[in-house]
Amino acid sequence: MSGPSTPTALRPSTFAPLAVPEYRRLWGAFLVSNLGTFLQLTAAPWLMLQLTGSPLMVALVTASMTLPRMLMTLPAGALADVFDRRTMTAIGQGIAAVSVGIMAFLTWSDLLTPEVLLALTFGLGLGTAISIPALQTLIPDLVGDDLVAPATALNSASFNVARAIGPALGGLFVAAGRADIAFGANAISYLAVIGVLFTLPQLGSADPTTAGVWQSTRTGLRFVRFTRAVLMVVAVTAVFNLTAPAFQTLLPSVVSDDLALGANGYGLLLGVFGAGSLTGALTREWVRDKVRLILPLAIVANGVVGMLFGFVARDPVSAASLLFVAGLTWVWTVTTMNTIVQIVSPRWVRGRAMSVYLLAALGMQPIAAVLAGTLAELVGSANAVGVLAIVTVVLGLVTTRIDMPVLGEVEMPSTPDDWSVPRHADRVPGSPVVVATTWRIDDDDLQEFFAVMRDLRRQRLRTGAQSWSLYRHAEDPLVFTEYFQVHDWAAHLAQHSHIDAEAAAVIRRARAMDTGDGPKTEHVARVDLTADDALDLQAAAMEAHGHLHDADGSIPVHGH
């Protein structure tokens, strides 16, 4: 997974991805779309307040937007790998456009009710939940491996430009009583994205297996679980999003209770945080050139700023200065983690890996809000920010001790050039398929063999196996057979294309442990006795597969 860092002089600039015409068009469209999103986020809660006067109903507007993301992010990630990502993004954007378009029409015609507003907001959330994983993984397909990091920074810049402008524009529409215009503009922004999407090349499926969405999702979860770099980033993301958001969650209370400012002061400080975020997006690549461990630095700095904001800052100037740095370090952190996950996840599973990462971020937000609010009730809002920031500092220090992947020193996985794949039949009926590989081991090599098998187990499971086990033969205790199960024959064929340099190295070490000419591999597929002619079909298929085997009945195993 890791390799030498890219020399600073050879690293692309932050704006290099804009030289790619397809990405440039998409980036412009999503700048417009992000602007529409912030118009929506400003107008919808205010309209619900006007309709009901109920704080609970206002809160439900946010909940109806975020709930679909929590429910759909993982399956949407699987769909982004199984289907064309351009098409998946367009479908999600289309659902969002229809939902918001109806909302705009009903608001204009004065027919919108609170219940319908919640339902349409849920539809909007559903559309964005479907499109986000596909969009995130579409970007590397457009710009190439070398430009993933600056493209991620530019995406963050687009978001933060919209965050700086959108709420102010949304406030003007709300003040003029024209929430319908805000909704309509958001609907048009989604249509603009769809229009740009269909100017992009159709890239096809990243993982064209026959497994369903649930099975594909489980494959993605196993990949994350058994790929240390991704698992570590997901874990750090979850903890960071549990503590760091206290800045934003409790800012209204801190502004009112500790800084004695009104709504205008709150809006100004929120804008300062957004300006810091935008600066962070534009400077992340420059800082990475200067600082190798940018992720721990950003996390620790964010925590220190939070402690100062919570325990020390009691005037608007110092609070604004700290919020600027908080936005800066926030973006350095989240864009770095996002980029690492995209780089270390191969294309076939990138959508699912990103969906787990996004769920770790989004799923912590409501928990973080409850945690921050509860703590604020006990110690006060400002002190609550400071206390949670201590945990953020500890997290940053821990990341220096757990061998976190370093941006610039990780490489996108790929199959080694000298890796040869075994000859296989194109189609074998029956599900599941079990692959059995048998070794004879020297007695002196047992402990080393078991260590290699532990590594091999992890590689089998991260490249597509559903389960794995190792058995010792009763008649000969120095003979061992490894069994792993895959969903079906298509999944096993796809598994060969999932082998990267890390997996190939482990497989080669395992093969070298055999005391003979190499371990022997067999494949068996389940026979469904309830199907018509199942035995005849199965026997014929396995016989065709057998013609590809060696004379002794075993298949070449260098790819197993």
N, C-alpha and C positions, 0 to 999 in steps of 0.2 A: 504493500500500500504506500509505502513511503519511498522517497527518493531524494536526490540532491535538490536543494532549493534553486529556484530560477534566479540567475544573476539579475541584479537590480536594473542594469542597463537594458536587459532583454525583456523585462516585464512590460506588458501593454499598459497604456495609460487608462485612466478612468473612463475616458470618452472613446476609446478605441472601438468598442462594439457598435457605436453609431455609424462606423464606416461600412457596416453590413446593412445593405438596403432593407432586407426583410425585417431585421431587428429594429432598424430605425423607424420603419412604419409602425411596427407593433408598439414600440416604446411611446411614440407620439399618441397612438390611440389609447393606450392605457393611462397616459397622463390626463387625457380628457375624461376617461372613465373614472379615475381616482377622484377627479374634481367633482364629477357627478355623484360619486358615493358620499363625499362629505356634504354636498348639498342635501342628500337624502338623510344622512345621520343628524343633520341640524333640524331639518323641517319636520320629519316624522314624529319625534318625541314631542315637539312643541304643538303640533297639530293634535296629537292625542290628549295633551293637557287641555287644549281648548275644547275638545269634544267631551271630555269626562271630568276634568278637574281632579283626577285621581292619580297620586304618585305611583300607586301600584300598577295602574294601566300604562303609565309612562315607562315604568321599569319593564313591563311585559313586551314593549316594543323592542327593546334591546334583547330581551330573552328570545323572542321569536326570530330574531336575526341570527343569534349565535347558536341556538339549539340545533338547527339543521347542520351547521358546520361540525358540531360535536358528533352527530349521528352519522353523517355522510362522508366525512373526510377520509376514513380508511377505505370504504368501498370505492370512493371516487378515485383514490390513488391506484387501486387495482384496475379500474376501468381505463385510467390514463396509460397503463402499461399494455393492456390487452387490445385497446382500440386506438385509432389514429388520434394523436393528441390535439391536433388542430380541430378535428371534428368534435372531440369531447369539450374543448374550450368553447366552441361555438354553441353547442347545445346548452351548456350552463349559462352562457351570456344571453341566449335566446329566452330561456326560462325567466331570467332576471328582467329582461326587457319587457316581456309580456306582463309580468307581475307589476312592475312600476308603471308601465303604460296604462294599465287598467286603474291603478291608484290615481294617476294624474287625471284621467277622464272623470272618475267618480268624484274627485275633489273639486274639479272645475264645475261639475253639474250639481254639486252640493248633495250628493247621494252617498257619500262615504260614511260608514258607521264604524264605531270602535272595533267591533268584531271583524268586519271586513278588512279594516286596516291591519289588524294583527295577522289575518290569514294571508293577505298579500305580502306582508313583510316576511312571513314564513316562506312564501314562495320565492321572494328575493333572496333570502338566506340559502334556500335550497339550490338556486341557480349558481350562486357564488361558491357554495360548497363543492358543487360538481366541477366548476371550472378552475378553481385555484390549484389543485395538484397538477392538472393537465397543463396549465399555463406555466407553473414553476418549472416543469420538466421540459416544456417546449423550448424554453430559452436556450439551454445548452445545445439542443438539436440545431438551432439556427446559427449560433455564433461559434460553435466549436469549443473544444476542451480548453484552449488557452485563454479564452475570453469569458469564461464562466464567472470568475471573481469580479472583474469590472462591470459585467452586465448585471450582476446581483446588486452592486453598489448603485448603478444607474436606476434600477427598479426602485430601490429604496429612496433615491433622490426624487423620482417621479411621485412617489407616495407622499413624501414630506412637502414638496411644493404644493400639492393639492391640499394637504392638511393645513398649510399656512394660509391658503387663499379660500378654500371651500367653505369653512364655517362662517367667515365674514360675509361671503356672498349669500350663503343660506340664511344668515340672520337678516339680510336686507329683504329677501323674498318673504320671510316670515313676518317681518315688521310691516310689509306692505300688504299682508294678507293673501299672498300668492304662493302658497305651498304647492299648488298645482304646477306652477312653472318650474319649481325645483324638481318635482317628480318627473315632469316631462323632459327636462334637460337630462336627468339621469337615464331615462329610457333611451333617449337619442344617443347618449354616450355608449351604451351597450351595443346599439345597432352599428355605431361607428367601428367598434372593435370587431364585430362580426364581419363587416365589410372588409376590413384589413386582413382578417384571418383567411379569407378565401382568395387573397392574392398570394398567400404563402404556399410553398410546395406541400403536397400530401406526403407525409413521411412514413405512413404505415404503422403497423403494430410493433411495439418494442419487444413483446413476449407472446408470440402467436401460438399459445397452447390451447388445448380444448377444455381446460379447467374452468369452472364457474367462478363467479365473483368471490364467493366466500372462500373457495379453495385458493384462489389467487391471493386473496387478502392474507390468508394464513401463511402462504409461501413468503409474502413480504414481511410478515411479523417474524418468521423464523430467520430471514436474512438479517433483519435488524438485530435480533437477539444474539446471533452468532457472528456478527461482524463488529468487532470491538470498537473500531473508530466511530461507527454510526451510533452504536449503543451509548458510548460515552457522551457524544454530543447531545443525544436525545435526553440523557439523564441530566446533564448540566443545563440544558434548555428548560427542562421542567422546573428545576430548583430556582433558576434565575427568574422565570416567569411567576414563581410563587412569591418572591420577595420584592424584586425591583419595581413592579407596577404600582407599588404603594405611592410613589411620586404622583402618578396621574390619578389614582383612585381617590386619594385624600386631599388633592390640591384644592378643591373648592372649600373644604372645611378649614384648611390651613390659611387660605387667603382671607376667609371671613373672620376666623377666631384669633389667629396669631398675627396676621399682617394688617388686619383692620381695613381691608380693601373691599370694594364692591364688585359688581359684575364686570365693569370695564377693566378693573385691575386684574381680575381673573382671566379675561380674554387676552390681555396683554401678556401675562405670564405664560399662558398656554402657547401664545405665538412665539415667545422666546424659546420655549422648549422645542417647538417645531423648527425654529431657525437653527438651533443646535443640532437637531436631527439631520437637517439638510446639509449642514456643514460636515457632519460626520460621514454622510454618504459620499460627499465629494472628496473627502480627505483620507478615507480609509486606505486606499491603495498607497498613497504617499507615506502614511504612517507605517504601513506594513513593510515598506522598503527600509525604514529606519529601525523598526522594533520587531524582532523575530517573534516574540511571544505576545502578539497583539491581543489575543483573547483573554488570557489572565490579567493583563494590564487593564483592559477595558472593563472587565468585571470588577476588579478591585477599585479602580477609579470611580466607577458608578456607585459602589458601596460607600466609599469615603465621602463622596459628594452628598449622598443621602444622609449620612451621619451628620455632616455639617448643616445641611438643610433642616434636619429634624431637631438637632440639639442646640444650634448656634444662631442660625439666621433668623432675625426678627424684624428686618426692615426690607422694603421692596427691592432696593438695589442689590443687596447681597443675595436675596432670594432669586432674583432674576439671573444674576451671574451664575449661581449654582445650577439653576434649571437649564441654562444654556449648555453647561458642561454635562449635565445629566442626559440631555438629548443627544449630545455628541457621543458619549460613551455607550449609550443605549444602542445607537445604530451601529457603532463599531462592533458591539457584541453580537447583535442578532444577524447582521449581514455576514459576519465571519462564520458563525455557526451554520447559517443557511448554505453558504458557499461550500464549506467542508462536506456537508452531507451530499450536496450535488456532485462534488468531485469524486468522493470515495464510493459512490453508489453507481454501479454499471447501468447502462441504458435500460436493460431488460427489466430492472426492478426499481428504477429511480423514482417512478411515480409513487410506488408503495412506500419506499423509504422516506420520501418527502412528506407523504401523508402522515406517517408516524411522527415525524419531526413537527409538522404543523399541529397535530393533535396534542403533542406535549406542550406546545406554546399556547394554543387556544384553550385546551382543556384546563390549564392552570388558572386562566383568567378569572372565572367566577369564584374559584376557591380562594384565589389571592384577594379578591374583593371582599369576601366574607371575613377572611383572616385579618385584613387590614382594618376593616370596619369594627370587628370585635375588639381588636387591640386598641383602637382609637377610643372606644368607649371606656376602656380601663385606664389608659395613661395619657389620653389626649392625642389629637391627630398628628401634630408635629413630632411628638415623641414616638408615636407608632412608626412614622417614616424612619426615624433614626434607629429604632430597635431592629426593624426588618432589614435595614441597610447593613447592620452588623453581620447578619447572616450572609448577605451578598458579598461582603469582604471576605468572610471565611470561605465561601464558595470559590472566589477568585484565587485564594491562596491554595486551596485544595487542587485546583486545576493545574497548578505547577508541579504537583507531586504524583499525578496519576498518568503521566505520559499521554496527555491529550494530543490528538493529531494537530500538526502545525500547518497553517495555511502557507502554501509555497513549498512545502516539503512532502505533500501528499500528491499522488498521481491518480488519474482516472484508471480504473482497472481495465485490463484488456487481455485477451488470450495471447499467450506467447507465440511468436512466429514459428518456433520449432515444435509446437504442440500438435500431435497428430491424433485424429479422432478415429475410434474403431469403426469398422464397417458394420452397418446395421440394416435390417429390413426396414422398409419405409413405413410399414404398418403392421402392428400386431394387436389383434383384438384382445380385450380383457382388461379389467381394472380392479385392483391396483396391479402394478408390476413390481416384482421383487428382484433385486440384483444381488447375487451372492458371489463373493470373492474369497478364495481359500489360499492361505499361506502355510508353509512349513517353516518354522522358526528355530534357529539354533538356541539351545538352552541358555547360553551366556548372554543372549540378546533380548531376553524376555522383558526386562524392565524398560529398555529402550523401545521395544516394540509396542508396549502398552502406552508409552508416552506419545509415540507417533500415532497410534490409533485414536487417542483423545483428540489430537489435532485433526485427524482424518474425519472423525465424527463431526466436528464443527464445520469442516468444509463441505461434507455431504449435505448437511442440514441448511447451510447458507446458500447453496446452489440449487436447491429444489427438492431435496428428499423430505418425505413426511415423517419418517422415523428411522432409527439406526440402532443396531445391536451387534455385539461380537460374541461368538460362541467358541468354546473349546471342544474338540472332538473327544468323545469318551474313549474311543479305542486308541487314540494316539494324542496324548496331551500336548504335543508340540505342534499340532495342526489346528489352525484357527480359521473360522469362516466369518466374514463380515457380511451382514445382511442390511440393506437399506431399501426402503419402499418409496416409490413415487406414484403419483396419481394414476398415470396411464402411460402408454408407450410414447405418445407425443411429448409428454412432460419429460420422459427420460431422454429423448432425442434433444429436446431443448436444453436439458441439463448439461450436455456436452458443450454447448455454445456458451454456457455460463462460467466455464472454467477460466479463471484469471491467473495471473502469475503466482499469487499467493497459494491458490488451490493446487495449481500444477506442481509447485515445489513440494507440497505436502504429499501429493499422490506419488511423486517420484521417490521421495524418501520411503514411503510405505512399500512400494514395489521392490526397492533395493533390499528390504528386510528378508525377502524370501530366499531360502537356501538353494533353490533350484533355478530354473530358467525364468522365473517370474510367477506371480500368483495367477491362478486360473479363475475366470469369471463365467458365471452362467446367469441367464435371465429367465424368469418364470412369470407368466401372466395368469391371473385368476380365471378359471373356467366357470361360466355361469350355466349351471345345469338346468335352469328354468327356461333358457332361451331355445328357440327352435334350431336344431342342427348345431348347437353350440360346440359340441365335441368335434364334429367334422371341421367346422370353420377354424376352431382353435388349432386343431392338429395340422391342418393345411398351412396355416400362417406360421406356426412354429417350425414346420418342416422347411418352409422357404427361408426362414431365418437361419436354420441349421446349415444350409448350404454355404453360409458366409463364415462358418466356424472353421477352426483348424481341424486337422485330421483327427486329433484326439478328442474332438467334441467341445473344445473350449474356444472362446472368441478372443481375438487379440485384446489385451487389457491395458495398453499404454494410456488409453484415455479414461480408465476407470480408477 
